[in-house]
Amino acid sequence: MAPKTAKGDEAAAVAAAIAQFEAEFAAAPPPERPQAPAWQRAALLEGVSAKETIEDLRGGSAWLS
């Protein structure tokens, strides 16, 4: 005996049921993180750090900020 296949209407109903199930039980999107200010993003991209060594403008010794 040959296995029966679903007719067009039955296949559409199964596809609709699967789509509805996925829509109802899909994971919620993660909450949006607040965007950093433009100056902070630019500083991070350039690698600026609050811990970098800065030389004294008068030619003196280096210090940590």
Secondary structure, 3 states (H helix, E strand, C coil): CCCCCCCHHHHHHHHHHHHHHHHHHCCCCCCCCCCCCHHHHHHHHHCCCCCCEEECCCCCCEEEC
